[in-house]
Amino acid sequence: MLKRRGRIQVRFDAAERDALLDIVGRLETHISRALATTPRAYDDKTMQSEYDRWVRPEIERGYGADLDVIRDALSAGEELLVLTEAQVYAWLRGFNQLRLAAGSLLGISEDGWETAASEQLRAKPEFGMLIALGYLQEELVAALES
Amino acid sequence: MTTTATPVPVEAPVREEKVVREPGWNVIVWNDPITLMTYVVLVLRKLFGYDHVTATRLMLQVHEEGKAIVATQPREQAEVSVARLHAFGLQATLARL
């Protein structure tokens, strides 16, 4: 990944694009599971129900839109993707939601899982997805801040 | 027979207005074991305009203490901040001061 004239260039070969699209497809259906464990915005029940009614749906639509941005770019068939800053943020948000979904599927609830994970956990496909998406997220953050 | 009322000047009542300021609301970010530290720093910088040092200090507080107050704002603004943090996938709540 490379930052050039305010845009981020990302290079994926066909196999990498297919693998990433597969990860998006596999994990996106589990995003709601991860969301169920996130803290509420308010302690107050009335305020929380207002938040759930008026704010939450738009946020969740945003998660879907972020994944669409990723899917559209990967499906274009280009090896070199040139992303605007707004697109990079969409990728970052999308990757984060997918990572939270993978973490939820793996039952990860404490820090230190990277070193403490059992061989059994490491063998699960979601573990590899979590690591791969984390690597891509780190690269995008570094590219944005370069 | 009609009578005509003679206008009598009156003094305007003295009004004491007190501006009641709503106490601020804290925007709190909570630790989660999945979200990357570098990503949290980036989000705090983008949403709140913090420099890298301040954003990193807050991120470390989240990581080590489980949570950090990242802003104190009027309620509506705090709710917008929490919604934007949620959009970035961070765990965030707001609480009255």
gemmi code that builds the backbone of each chain (N, CA, C; Angstrom):
import gemmi

chains = {
    "A": [
        ("MET", (0.843, -1.184, 0.000), (0.000, 0.000, 0.000), (0.879, 1.233, 0.000)),
        ("LEU", (0.402, 2.228, -0.698), (1.227, 3.407, -0.919), (0.312, 4.625, -0.963)),
        ("LYS", (0.770, 5.718, -0.347), (-0.014, 6.945, -0.423), (0.612, 7.849, -1.469)),
        ("ARG", (-0.197, 8.279, -2.398), (0.318, 9.144, -3.453), (-0.737, 10.203, -3.781)),
        ("ARG", (-0.344, 11.456, -3.686), (-1.236, 12.585, -3.963), (-2.568, 12.458, -3.223)),
        ("GLY", (-2.479, 12.092, -1.948), (-3.681, 12.038, -1.120), (-4.532, 10.797, -1.331)),
        ("ARG", (-4.117, 9.931, -2.234), (-4.872, 8.693, -2.464), (-4.016, 7.494, -2.074)),
        ("ILE", (-4.704, 6.438, -1.707), (-3.999, 5.236, -1.286), (-4.069, 4.209, -2.413)),
        ("GLN", (-2.909, 3.720, -2.790), (-2.864, 2.679, -3.815), (-2.708, 1.321, -3.132)),
        ("VAL", (-3.572, 0.411, -3.494), (-3.556, -0.929, -2.901), (-3.438, -1.939, -4.036)),
        ("ARG", (-2.503, -2.869, -3.875), (-2.312, -3.854, -4.939), (-2.724, -5.243, -4.442)),
        ("PHE", (-3.681, -5.851, -5.101), (-4.113, -7.217, -4.789), (-4.124, -8.017, -6.084)),
        ("ASP", (-3.546, -9.226, -6.057), (-3.704, -10.064, -7.247), (-5.085, -10.738, -7.181)),
        ("ALA", (-5.416, -11.472, -8.226), (-6.766, -12.041, -8.326), (-7.082, -12.972, -7.159)),
        ("ALA", (-6.098, -13.781, -6.762), (-6.333, -14.723, -5.663), (-6.589, -13.981, -4.351)),
        ("GLU", (-5.837, -12.902, -4.141), (-6.033, -12.114, -2.904), (-7.399, -11.430, -2.902)),
        ("ARG", (-7.794, -10.921, -4.066), (-9.112, -10.268, -4.140), (-10.220, -11.278, -3.865)),
        ("ASP", (-10.091, -12.467, -4.448), (-11.109, -13.505, -4.218), (-11.146, -13.913, -2.744)),
        ("ALA", (-9.958, -14.040, -2.147), (-9.898, -14.443, -0.733), (-10.556, -13.388, 0.152)),
        ("LEU", (-10.285, -12.136, -0.156), (-10.858, -11.061, 0.656), (-12.378, -10.982, 0.475)),
        ("LEU", (-12.828, -11.157, -0.760), (-14.279, -11.171, -0.997), (-14.938, -12.329, -0.255)),
        ("ASP", (-14.243, -13.454, -0.205), (-14.764, -14.623, 0.507), (-14.873, -14.316, 2.010)),
        ("ILE", (-13.851, -13.646, 2.542), (-13.878, -13.287, 3.973), (-15.049, -12.349, 4.266)),
        ("VAL", (-15.227, -11.352, 3.391), (-16.340, -10.408, 3.583), (-17.661, -11.179, 3.602)),
        ("GLY", (-17.839, -12.062, 2.628), (-19.079, -12.829, 2.532), (-19.323, -13.722, 3.733)),
        ("ARG", (-18.244, -14.326, 4.226), (-18.406, -15.263, 5.342), (-18.710, -14.555, 6.665)),
        ("LEU", (-18.083, -13.395, 6.877), (-18.206, -12.762, 8.192), (-19.352, -11.758, 8.290)),
        ("GLU", (-19.783, -11.205, 7.169), (-20.756, -10.110, 7.282), (-22.069, -10.551, 7.907)),
        ("THR", (-22.424, -11.813, 7.738), (-23.687, -12.279, 8.320), (-23.599, -12.397, 9.840)),
        ("HIS", (-22.389, -12.304, 10.362), (-22.215, -12.443, 11.811), (-21.999, -11.103, 12.510)),
        ("ILE", (-22.080, -10.024, 11.747), (-21.855, -8.708, 12.351), (-22.903, -8.418, 13.428)),
        ("SER", (-24.148, -8.809, 13.164), (-25.205, -8.523, 14.149), (-24.937, -9.246, 15.467)),
        ("ARG", (-24.295, -10.405, 15.393), (-23.959, -11.148, 16.601), (-22.961, -10.346, 17.454)),
        ("ALA", (-21.985, -9.741, 16.790), (-21.003, -8.930, 17.518), (-21.666, -7.679, 18.097)),
        ("LEU", (-22.601, -7.111, 17.322), (-23.256, -5.886, 17.791), (-24.074, -6.135, 19.052)),
        ("ALA", (-24.592, -7.345, 19.179), (-25.441, -7.659, 20.330), (-24.683, -7.556, 21.645)),
        ("THR", (-23.364, -7.635, 21.584), (-22.587, -7.605, 22.823), (-21.960, -6.232, 23.084)),
        ("THR", (-22.215, -5.269, 22.194), (-21.620, -3.950, 22.403), (-22.416, -3.196, 23.469)),
        ("PRO", (-21.742, -2.321, 24.225), (-22.468, -1.602, 25.279), (-23.499, -0.644, 24.698)),
        ("ARG", (-24.521, -0.365, 25.496), (-25.544, 0.572, 25.057), (-24.974, 1.984, 25.133)),
        ("ALA", (-25.542, 2.880, 24.355), (-25.065, 4.273, 24.394), (-25.419, 4.924, 25.723)),
        ("TYR", (-26.628, 4.635, 26.230), (-27.127, 5.262, 27.460), (-27.422, 4.205, 28.519)),
        ("ASP", (-27.298, 4.599, 29.793), (-27.801, 3.757, 30.877), (-29.319, 3.863, 30.971)),
        ("ASP", (-29.823, 5.068, 30.690), (-31.256, 5.331, 30.811), (-32.031, 4.586, 29.707)),
        ("LYS", (-33.068, 3.845, 30.116), (-33.803, 3.010, 29.148), (-34.524, 3.833, 28.086)),
        ("THR", (-35.134, 4.943, 28.513), (-35.888, 5.771, 27.554), (-34.947, 6.382, 26.524)),
        ("MET", (-33.836, 6.937, 27.014), (-32.866, 7.535, 26.095), (-32.297, 6.482, 25.153)),
        ("GLN", (-32.051, 5.288, 25.694), (-31.497, 4.221, 24.856), (-32.494, 3.800, 23.781)),
        ("SER", (-33.772, 3.745, 24.159), (-34.748, 3.313, 23.156), (-34.872, 4.368, 22.048)),
        ("GLU", (-34.744, 5.653, 22.417), (-34.738, 6.702, 21.393), (-33.518, 6.566, 20.479)),
        ("TYR", (-32.397, 6.282, 21.096), (-31.159, 6.100, 20.319), (-31.316, 4.910, 19.364)),
        ("ASP", (-31.875, 3.821, 19.899), (-32.072, 2.633, 19.050), (-33.037, 2.927, 17.908)),
        ("ARG", (-34.006, 3.779, 18.175), (-35.025, 4.057, 17.165), (-34.509, 5.001, 16.082)),
        ("TRP", (-33.783, 6.044, 16.476), (-33.450, 7.102, 15.531), (-32.010, 7.072, 15.030)),
        ("VAL", (-31.103, 6.561, 15.838), (-29.680, 6.656, 15.464), (-29.127, 5.322, 14.976)),
        ("ARG", (-29.429, 4.276, 15.714), (-28.832, 2.961, 15.448), (-29.059, 2.462, 14.013)),
        ("PRO", (-30.292, 2.584, 13.488), (-30.510, 2.043, 12.131), (-29.573, 2.664, 11.099)),
        ("GLU", (-29.323, 3.978, 11.237), (-28.444, 4.630, 10.269), (-27.014, 4.113, 10.403)),
        ("ILE", (-26.585, 3.875, 11.626), (-25.234, 3.348, 11.835), (-25.118, 1.966, 11.179)),
        ("GLU", (-26.147, 1.159, 11.370), (-26.088, -0.203, 10.817), (-26.170, -0.192, 9.287)),
        ("ARG", (-26.907, 0.769, 8.739), (-26.908, 0.909, 7.274), (-25.504, 1.289, 6.795)),
        ("GLY", (-24.832, 2.100, 7.617), (-23.467, 2.508, 7.282), (-22.518, 1.325, 7.223)),
        ("TYR", (-22.711, 0.352, 8.120), (-21.846, -0.843, 8.092), (-22.011, -1.561, 6.752)),
        ("GLY", (-23.261, -1.684, 6.311), (-23.521, -2.341, 5.028), (-22.903, -1.566, 3.868)),
        ("ALA", (-23.022, -0.235, 3.940), (-22.466, 0.601, 2.864), (-20.941, 0.476, 2.815)),
        ("ASP", (-20.307, 0.397, 3.994), (-18.843, 0.251, 4.031), (-18.418, -1.063, 3.355)),
        ("LEU", (-19.151, -2.121, 3.636), (-18.802, -3.410, 3.013), (-19.046, -3.358, 1.501)),
        ("ASP", (-20.062, -2.612, 1.088), (-20.300, -2.457, -0.352), (-19.130, -1.745, -1.034)),
        ("VAL", (-18.551, -0.757, -0.335), (-17.399, -0.038, -0.894), (-16.240, -1.012, -1.113)),
        ("ILE", (-16.024, -1.886, -0.132), (-14.940, -2.883, -0.245), (-15.238, -3.840, -1.405)),
        ("ARG", (-16.467, -4.351, -1.412), (-16.855, -5.336, -2.434), (-16.757, -4.742, -3.843)),
        ("ASP", (-17.241, -3.509, -3.984), (-17.221, -2.878, -5.313), (-15.795, -2.744, -5.835)),
        ("ALA", (-14.883, -2.313, -4.942), (-13.488, -2.118, -5.372), (-12.854, -3.458, -5.753)),
        ("LEU", (-13.103, -4.478, -4.946), (-12.471, -5.785, -5.196), (-13.079, -6.481, -6.408)),
        ("SER", (-14.333, -6.168, -6.690), (-15.015, -6.837, -7.804), (-14.724, -6.192, -9.152)),
        ("ALA", (-14.021, -5.068, -9.135), (-13.768, -4.348, -10.385), (-12.766, -5.073, -11.277)),
        ("GLY", (-12.065, -6.039, -10.707), (-11.139, -6.827, -11.516), (-9.791, -6.181, -11.733)),
        ("GLU", (-9.515, -5.081, -11.031), (-8.242, -4.370, -11.194), (-7.241, -4.840, -10.139)),
        ("GLU", (-5.993, -4.977, -10.567), (-4.955, -5.364, -9.604), (-4.546, -4.184, -8.725)),
        ("LEU", (-4.484, -3.007, -9.335), (-4.111, -1.808, -8.582), (-5.366, -0.990, -8.295)),
        ("LEU", (-5.679, -0.875, -7.010), (-6.853, -0.097, -6.608), (-6.377, 1.248, -6.089)),
        ("VAL", (-6.990, 2.308, -6.548), (-6.648, 3.650, -6.066), (-7.836, 4.159, -5.266)),
        ("LEU", (-7.617, 4.301, -3.957), (-8.723, 4.634, -3.063), (-8.609, 6.082, -2.581)),
        ("THR", (-9.749, 6.749, -2.529), (-9.776, 8.075, -1.904), (-9.709, 7.887, -0.386)),
        ("GLU", (-9.484, 9.000, 0.312), (-9.435, 8.899, 1.782), (-10.771, 8.384, 2.329)),
        ("ALA", (-11.880, 8.870, 1.766), (-13.201, 8.429, 2.234), (-13.369, 6.918, 2.032)),
        ("GLN", (-12.870, 6.416, 0.911), (-12.964, 4.965, 0.659), (-12.090, 4.191, 1.648)),
        ("VAL", (-10.917, 4.741, 1.952), (-10.034, 4.049, 2.909), (-10.705, 3.963, 4.278)),
        ("TYR", (-11.363, 5.053, 4.684), (-12.073, 4.993, 5.976), (-13.198, 3.961, 5.934)),
        ("ALA", (-13.874, 3.859, 4.786), (-14.924, 2.837, 4.658), (-14.316, 1.439, 4.784)),
        ("TRP", (-13.162, 1.222, 4.165), (-12.480, -0.078, 4.285), (-12.114, -0.348, 5.749)),
        ("LEU", (-11.569, 0.676, 6.404), (-11.153, 0.493, 7.801), (-12.346, 0.145, 8.694)),
        ("ARG", (-13.444, 0.880, 8.516), (-14.640, 0.587, 9.326), (-15.168, -0.806, 9.003)),
        ("GLY", (-15.192, -1.135, 7.712), (-15.681, -2.453, 7.308), (-14.819, -3.569, 7.875)),
        ("PHE", (-13.515, -3.421, 7.768), (-12.610, -4.440, 8.317), (-12.807, -4.574, 9.824)),
        ("ASN", (-13.025, -3.440, 10.493), (-13.196, -3.514, 11.947), (-14.455, -4.299, 12.308)),
        ("GLN", (-15.547, -4.045, 11.577), (-16.777, -4.795, 11.857), (-16.572, -6.283, 11.592)),
        ("LEU", (-15.872, -6.596, 10.529), (-15.627, -8.012, 10.213), (-14.740, -8.649, 11.286)),
        ("ARG", (-13.751, -7.901, 11.766), (-12.878, -8.437, 12.822), (-13.671, -8.662, 14.114)),
        ("LEU", (-14.571, -7.721, 14.439), (-15.397, -7.899, 15.640), (-16.284, -9.140, 15.489)),
        ("ALA", (-16.789, -9.350, 14.269), (-17.616, -10.543, 14.018), (-16.774, -11.812, 14.192)),
        ("ALA", (-15.555, -11.793, 13.658), (-14.678, -12.966, 13.795), (-14.346, -13.208, 15.269)),
        ("GLY", (-14.053, -12.134, 15.987), (-13.740, -12.258, 17.417), (-14.903, -12.835, 18.198)),
        ("SER", (-16.107, -12.408, 17.825), (-17.299, -12.922, 18.492), (-17.481, -14.413, 18.197)),
        ("LEU", (-17.277, -14.799, 16.947), (-17.403, -16.220, 16.579), (-16.375, -17.080, 17.312)),
        ("LEU", (-15.197, -16.518, 17.531), (-14.121, -17.262, 18.205), (-14.261, -17.225, 19.730)),
        ("GLY", (-15.183, -16.412, 20.214), (-15.376, -16.304, 21.668), (-14.278, -15.531, 22.375)),
        ("ILE", (-13.621, -14.637, 21.653), (-12.539, -13.858, 22.261), (-13.138, -12.728, 23.100)),
        ("SER", (-12.765, -12.687, 24.373), (-13.345, -11.666, 25.249), (-12.292, -10.940, 26.084)),
        ("GLU", (-11.039, -11.314, 25.913), (-9.988, -10.665, 26.712), (-8.785, -10.330, 25.841)),
        ("ASP", (-8.058, -9.293, 26.279), (-6.815, -8.932, 25.594), (-5.808, -10.086, 25.710)),
        ("GLY", (-4.842, -10.081, 24.842), (-3.763, -11.070, 24.926), (-4.020, -12.338, 24.154)),
        ("TRP", (-5.141, -12.380, 23.419), (-5.502, -13.599, 22.682), (-4.486, -13.928, 21.589)),
        ("GLU", (-3.780, -12.894, 21.105), (-2.829, -13.131, 20.004), (-1.746, -14.128, 20.422)),
        ("THR", (-1.325, -14.039, 21.683), (-0.281, -14.951, 22.158), (-0.854, -16.122, 22.953)),
        ("ALA", (-2.028, -15.917, 23.572), (-2.564, -16.953, 24.460), (-3.468, -17.952, 23.739)),
        ("ALA", (-3.784, -17.702, 22.483), (-4.747, -18.582, 21.788), (-4.230, -20.012, 21.687)),
        ("SER", (-5.139, -20.943, 21.914), (-4.773, -22.362, 21.817), (-4.569, -22.752, 20.355)),
        ("GLU", (-3.925, -23.903, 20.156), (-3.748, -24.407, 18.784), (-5.092, -24.659, 18.123)),
        ("GLN", (-6.034, -25.099, 18.931), (-7.376, -25.388, 18.418), (-8.039, -24.105, 17.880)),
        ("LEU", (-7.859, -23.025, 18.640), (-8.438, -21.749, 18.206), (-7.732, -21.234, 16.955)),
        ("ARG", (-6.412, -21.375, 16.945), (-5.626, -20.893, 15.799), (-5.975, -21.646, 14.519)),
        ("ALA", (-6.456, -22.884, 14.679), (-6.759, -23.706, 13.502), (-8.089, -23.312, 12.849)),
        ("LYS", (-8.876, -22.516, 13.552), (-10.188, -22.140, 12.997), (-10.011, -21.104, 11.889)),
        ("PRO", (-10.815, -21.214, 10.830), (-10.675, -20.258, 9.714), (-10.844, -18.812, 10.153)),
        ("GLU", (-11.744, -18.579, 11.112), (-12.002, -17.199, 11.549), (-10.767, -16.580, 12.198)),
        ("PHE", (-9.916, -17.424, 12.769), (-8.695, -16.893, 13.387), (-7.776, -16.312, 12.304)),
        ("GLY", (-7.644, -17.055, 11.234), (-6.836, -16.563, 10.117), (-7.423, -15.296, 9.508)),
        ("MET", (-8.747, -15.267, 9.418), (-9.406, -14.061, 8.879), (-9.143, -12.862, 9.782)),
        ("LEU", (-9.225, -13.091, 11.080), (-8.983, -12.021, 12.057), (-7.571, -11.450, 11.898)),
        ("ILE", (-6.607, -12.333, 11.749), (-5.210, -11.895, 11.600), (-5.018, -11.167, 10.262)),
        ("ALA", (-5.570, -11.744, 9.212), (-5.390, -11.145, 7.878), (-6.016, -9.752, 7.809)),
        ("LEU", (-7.224, -9.629, 8.340), (-7.897, -8.326, 8.312), (-7.161, -7.318, 9.194)),
        ("GLY", (-6.604, -7.795, 10.305), (-5.823, -6.919, 11.174), (-4.585, -6.399, 10.468)),
        ("TYR", (-3.935, -7.285, 9.719), (-2.758, -6.873, 8.951), (-3.133, -5.788, 7.935)),
        ("LEU", (-4.224, -6.018, 7.222), (-4.654, -5.035, 6.218), (-5.041, -3.711, 6.866)),
        ("GLN", (-5.699, -3.815, 8.013), (-6.089, -2.584, 8.718), (-4.847, -1.790, 9.152)),
        ("GLU", (-3.860, -2.496, 9.694), (-2.612, -1.829, 10.109), (-1.944, -1.141, 8.916)),
        ("GLU", (-1.948, -1.824, 7.780), (-1.308, -1.265, 6.584), (-2.049, -0.010, 6.107)),
        ("LEU", (-3.388, -0.066, 6.161), (-4.165, 1.102, 5.726), (-3.973, 2.287, 6.671)),
        ("VAL", (-3.933, 2.005, 7.976), (-3.701, 3.088, 8.954), (-2.329, 3.719, 8.687)),
        ("ALA", (-1.318, 2.860, 8.493), (0.035, 3.370, 8.253), (0.067, 4.192, 6.969)),
        ("ALA", (-0.616, 3.724, 5.942), (-0.630, 4.461, 4.674), (-1.312, 5.815, 4.834)),
        ("LEU", (-2.419, 5.838, 5.583), (-3.130, 7.102, 5.807), (-2.264, 8.101, 6.553)),
        ("GLU", (-1.494, 7.590, 7.510), (-0.708, 8.491, 8.364), (0.667, 8.806, 7.791)),
        ("SER", (0.972, 8.214, 6.651), (2.315, 8.446, 6.094), (2.382, 9.825, 5.443)),
    ],
    "B": [
        ("MET", (-72.990, 56.094, 27.163), (-71.859, 56.951, 27.434), (-70.593, 56.095, 27.474)),
        ("THR", (-69.625, 56.620, 26.892), (-68.370, 55.867, 26.901), (-67.297, 56.622, 27.671)),
        ("THR", (-66.404, 55.899, 28.189), (-65.269, 56.541, 28.863), (-63.996, 56.179, 28.113)),
        ("THR", (-63.108, 57.067, 28.121), (-61.833, 56.803, 27.466), (-60.760, 56.587, 28.515)),
        ("ALA", (-60.119, 55.487, 28.424), (-59.054, 55.194, 29.392), (-57.852, 56.065, 29.110)),
        ("THR", (-57.345, 56.645, 30.128), (-56.146, 57.450, 29.967), (-54.926, 56.562, 30.185)),
        ("PRO", (-54.046, 56.548, 29.223), (-52.867, 55.695, 29.412), (-52.032, 56.145, 30.595)),
        ("VAL", (-51.687, 55.206, 31.370), (-50.843, 55.496, 32.534), (-49.504, 54.802, 32.317)),
        ("PRO", (-48.454, 55.525, 32.330), (-47.146, 54.859, 32.152), (-46.863, 53.878, 33.276)),
        ("VAL", (-46.403, 52.775, 32.902), (-46.028, 51.771, 33.920), (-44.555, 51.431, 33.736)),
        ("GLU", (-44.006, 50.979, 34.776), (-42.593, 50.579, 34.688), (-42.505, 49.130, 34.232)),
        ("ALA", (-41.624, 48.913, 33.356), (-41.421, 47.530, 32.900), (-40.925, 46.688, 34.072)),
        ("PRO", (-41.515, 45.515, 34.217), (-41.049, 44.661, 35.324), (-39.585, 44.285, 35.139)),
        ("VAL", (-38.969, 44.205, 36.247), (-37.560, 43.796, 36.204), (-37.515, 42.279, 36.117)),
        ("ARG", (-36.924, 41.783, 35.043), (-36.853, 40.311, 34.884), (-35.450, 39.825, 35.165)),
        ("GLU", (-35.419, 38.883, 36.002), (-34.111, 38.278, 36.272), (-34.032, 36.972, 35.495)),
        ("GLU", (-33.231, 36.975, 34.498), (-33.103, 35.759, 33.706), (-31.864, 34.996, 34.120)),
        ("LYS", (-32.087, 33.754, 34.324), (-30.939, 32.914, 34.653), (-30.724, 31.921, 33.525)),
        ("VAL", (-29.554, 31.881, 33.028), (-29.239, 30.897, 31.997), (-28.869, 29.594, 32.701)),
        ("VAL", (-29.714, 28.599, 32.473), (-29.421, 27.310, 33.096), (-28.645, 26.471, 32.105)),
        ("ARG", (-27.431, 26.225, 32.401), (-26.603, 25.417, 31.501), (-26.748, 23.945, 31.876)),
        ("GLU", (-27.011, 23.166, 30.840), (-27.089, 21.728, 31.094), (-25.684, 21.212, 31.389)),
        ("PRO", (-25.578, 20.396, 32.429), (-24.248, 19.842, 32.673), (-23.782, 19.026, 31.480)),
        ("GLY", (-22.498, 19.000, 31.259), (-21.982, 18.277, 30.101), (-22.147, 16.773, 30.233)),
        ("TRP", (-21.913, 16.121, 29.133), (-21.965, 14.656, 29.098), (-20.584, 14.142, 28.691)),
        ("ASN", (-20.190, 13.108, 29.394), (-18.907, 12.492, 29.055), (-19.086, 11.465, 27.931)),
        ("VAL", (-18.195, 11.519, 26.983), (-18.144, 10.490, 25.939), (-17.062, 9.501, 26.359)),
        ("ILE", (-17.468, 8.268, 26.540), (-16.560, 7.257, 27.092), (-16.291, 6.170, 26.058)),
        ("VAL", (-15.034, 5.878, 25.851), (-14.658, 4.758, 24.975), (-14.199, 3.602, 25.857)),
        ("TRP", (-14.691, 2.420, 25.540), (-14.403, 1.212, 26.324), (-13.440, 0.310, 25.562)),
        ("ASN", (-12.683, -0.436, 26.345), (-11.739, -1.379, 25.746), (-12.478, -2.556, 25.110)),
        ("ASP", (-11.980, -3.018, 23.997), (-12.407, -4.330, 23.512), (-11.157, -5.041, 22.998)),
        ("PRO", (-11.151, -6.360, 23.070), (-9.905, -7.075, 22.792), (-9.557, -7.199, 21.310)),
        ("ILE", (-10.445, -6.793, 20.450), (-10.244, -7.014, 19.013), (-9.720, -5.773, 18.294)),
        ("THR", (-10.281, -4.632, 18.611), (-9.957, -3.417, 17.850), (-8.491, -3.021, 18.034)),
        ("LEU", (-7.842, -2.731, 16.937), (-6.406, -2.423, 16.955), (-6.127, -1.074, 17.607)),
        ("MET", (-5.007, -1.019, 18.337), (-4.625, 0.226, 19.005), (-4.398, 1.358, 18.002)),
        ("THR", (-3.730, 1.038, 16.914), (-3.432, 2.088, 15.924), (-4.722, 2.641, 15.308)),
        ("TYR", (-5.706, 1.755, 15.174), (-6.995, 2.179, 14.615), (-7.710, 3.112, 15.599)),
        ("VAL", (-7.666, 2.786, 16.887), (-8.304, 3.642, 17.895), (-7.677, 5.036, 17.871)),
        ("VAL", (-6.347, 5.085, 17.791), (-5.647, 6.378, 17.732), (-6.123, 7.167, 16.508)),
        ("LEU", (-6.183, 6.497, 15.379), (-6.610, 7.159, 14.145), (-8.029, 7.717, 14.285)),
        ("VAL", (-8.924, 6.924, 14.853), (-10.322, 7.349, 14.995), (-10.424, 8.549, 15.946)),
        ("LEU", (-9.703, 8.490, 17.059), (-9.758, 9.612, 18.011), (-9.216, 10.888, 17.378)),
        ("ARG", (-8.185, 10.749, 16.579), (-7.632, 11.922, 15.893), (-8.636, 12.477, 14.893)),
        ("LYS", (-9.252, 11.591, 14.158), (-10.173, 12.038, 13.101), (-11.436, 12.676, 13.684)),
        ("LEU", (-12.010, 12.032, 14.712), (-13.293, 12.509, 15.222), (-13.168, 13.698, 16.157)),
        ("PHE", (-12.072, 13.763, 16.913), (-11.966, 14.819, 17.925), (-10.827, 15.798, 17.649)),
        ("GLY", (-10.071, 15.544, 16.603), (-9.006, 16.472, 16.233), (-7.806, 16.447, 17.163)),
        ("TYR", (-7.653, 15.373, 17.934), (-6.509, 15.298, 18.843), (-5.208, 15.127, 18.069)),
        ("ASP", (-4.121, 15.632, 18.677), (-2.814, 15.333, 18.085), (-2.460, 13.878, 18.411)),
        ("HIS", (-1.390, 13.410, 17.809), (-1.048, 11.987, 17.946), (-0.751, 11.609, 19.396)),
        ("VAL", (-0.069, 12.514, 20.121), (0.309, 12.213, 21.509), (-0.934, 12.080, 22.390)),
        ("THR", (-1.865, 13.021, 22.259), (-3.084, 12.985, 23.086), (-3.926, 11.757, 22.747)),
        ("ALA", (-4.094, 11.493, 21.461), (-4.896, 10.337, 21.046), (-4.262, 9.035, 21.539)),
        ("THR", (-2.937, 8.973, 21.502), (-2.252, 7.765, 21.968), (-2.414, 7.604, 23.486)),
        ("ARG", (-2.319, 8.722, 24.224), (-2.495, 8.656, 25.683), (-3.901, 8.154, 26.021)),
        ("LEU", (-4.905, 8.664, 25.331), (-6.280, 8.214, 25.594), (-6.460, 6.750, 25.223)),
        ("MET", (-5.880, 6.350, 24.089), (-5.985, 4.942, 23.684), (-5.361, 4.032, 24.736)),
        ("LEU", (-4.193, 4.437, 25.257), (-3.526, 3.608, 26.274), (-4.345, 3.550, 27.560)),
        ("GLN", (-5.012, 4.666, 27.879), (-5.883, 4.659, 29.062), (-7.042, 3.671, 28.864)),
        ("VAL", (-7.607, 3.668, 27.666), (-8.670, 2.704, 27.347), (-8.131, 1.286, 27.519)),
        ("HIS", (-6.955, 1.055, 26.975), (-6.378, -0.291, 26.978), (-6.030, -0.761, 28.395)),
        ("GLU", (-5.452, 0.144, 29.186), (-4.960, -0.264, 30.508), (-6.018, -0.170, 31.605)),
        ("GLU", (-6.909, 0.805, 31.500), (-7.900, 0.995, 32.567), (-9.291, 0.525, 32.165)),
        ("GLY", (-9.444, 0.120, 30.921), (-10.726, -0.401, 30.469), (-11.626, 0.636, 29.839)),
        ("LYS", (-11.354, 1.899, 30.114), (-12.178, 2.958, 29.508), (-11.477, 4.293, 29.668)),
        ("ALA", (-11.913, 5.279, 28.889), (-11.388, 6.638, 29.025), (-12.447, 7.625, 28.561)),
        ("ILE", (-12.507, 8.747, 29.250), (-13.370, 9.840, 28.798), (-12.609, 10.562, 27.688)),
        ("VAL", (-13.169, 10.552, 26.503), (-12.451, 11.140, 25.364), (-12.960, 12.539, 25.025)),
        ("ALA", (-14.107, 12.913, 25.598), (-14.631, 14.262, 25.372), (-15.736, 14.530, 26.376)),
        ("THR", (-15.962, 15.799, 26.672), (-17.106, 16.221, 27.480), (-17.822, 17.308, 26.688)),
        ("GLN", (-19.087, 17.048, 26.392), (-19.807, 17.916, 25.452), (-21.266, 18.044, 25.892)),
        ("PRO", (-21.993, 19.031, 25.330), (-23.447, 19.060, 25.529), (-24.066, 17.758, 25.009)),
        ("ARG", (-25.243, 17.433, 25.544), (-25.790, 16.098, 25.265), (-25.901, 15.773, 23.773)),
        ("GLU", (-26.489, 16.694, 23.013), (-26.705, 16.366, 21.593), (-25.390, 16.112, 20.863)),
        ("GLN", (-24.407, 16.945, 21.197), (-23.096, 16.784, 20.545), (-22.441, 15.474, 20.997)),
        ("ALA", (-22.619, 15.166, 22.288), (-22.032, 13.921, 22.811), (-22.674, 12.705, 22.142)),
        ("GLU", (-23.995, 12.804, 21.901), (-24.670, 11.675, 21.252), (-24.165, 11.495, 19.823)),
        ("VAL", (-23.942, 12.614, 19.156), (-23.385, 12.527, 17.793), (-21.992, 11.891, 17.849)),
        ("SER", (-21.197, 12.282, 18.830), (-19.848, 11.706, 18.953), (-19.913, 10.203, 19.183)),
        ("VAL", (-20.824, 9.786, 20.064), (-20.954, 8.348, 20.339), (-21.412, 7.611, 19.080)),
        ("ALA", (-22.355, 8.203, 18.372), (-22.837, 7.563, 17.137), (-21.696, 7.422, 16.123)),
        ("ARG", (-20.857, 8.449, 16.038), (-19.735, 8.372, 15.082), (-18.715, 7.324, 15.537)),
        ("LEU", (-18.499, 7.237, 16.847), (-17.598, 6.187, 17.354), (-18.178, 4.808, 17.058)),
        ("HIS", (-19.494, 4.661, 17.243), (-20.142, 3.382, 16.921), (-19.999, 3.069, 15.434)),
        ("ALA", (-20.112, 4.095, 14.608), (-19.972, 3.873, 13.161), (-18.575, 3.342, 12.830)),
        ("PHE", (-17.591, 3.748, 13.624), (-16.226, 3.247, 13.422), (-16.006, 1.918, 14.158)),
        ("GLY", (-17.047, 1.430, 14.832), (-16.946, 0.130, 15.485), (-16.337, 0.168, 16.875)),
        ("LEU", (-16.142, 1.367, 17.420), (-15.606, 1.438, 18.782), (-16.751, 1.323, 19.784)),
        ("GLN", (-16.429, 0.782, 20.949), (-17.438, 0.657, 21.987), (-17.458, 1.969, 22.762)),
        ("ALA", (-18.597, 2.633, 22.738), (-18.671, 3.965, 23.345), (-20.031, 4.190, 23.979)),
        ("THR", (-20.016, 4.941, 25.079), (-21.255, 5.307, 25.758), (-21.172, 6.783, 26.127)),
        ("LEU", (-22.308, 7.342, 26.557), (-22.245, 8.698, 27.097), (-22.913, 8.714, 28.461)),
        ("ALA", (-22.390, 9.549, 29.346), (-22.906, 9.611, 30.714), (-22.900, 11.051, 31.190)),
        ("ARG", (-23.981, 11.411, 31.890), (-24.095, 12.773, 32.413), (-23.014, 13.024, 33.450)),
        ("LEU", (-22.472, 14.228, 33.444), (-21.431, 14.582, 34.434), (-21.985, 14.514, 35.841)),
    ],
}
model = gemmi.Model(1)
for chain_id, residues in chains.items():
    chain = gemmi.Chain(chain_id)
    for i, (resn, *xyz) in enumerate(residues, 1):
        res = gemmi.Residue()
        res.name, res.seqid = resn, gemmi.SeqId(i, " ")
        for name, pos in zip(("N", "CA", "C"), xyz):
            atom = gemmi.Atom()
            atom.name, atom.element = name, gemmi.Element(name[0])
            atom.pos, atom.b_iso = gemmi.Position(*pos), 0.0
            res.add_atom(atom)
        chain.add_residue(res)
    model.add_chain(chain)
structure = gemmi.Structure()
structure.add_model(model)
structure.setup_entities()
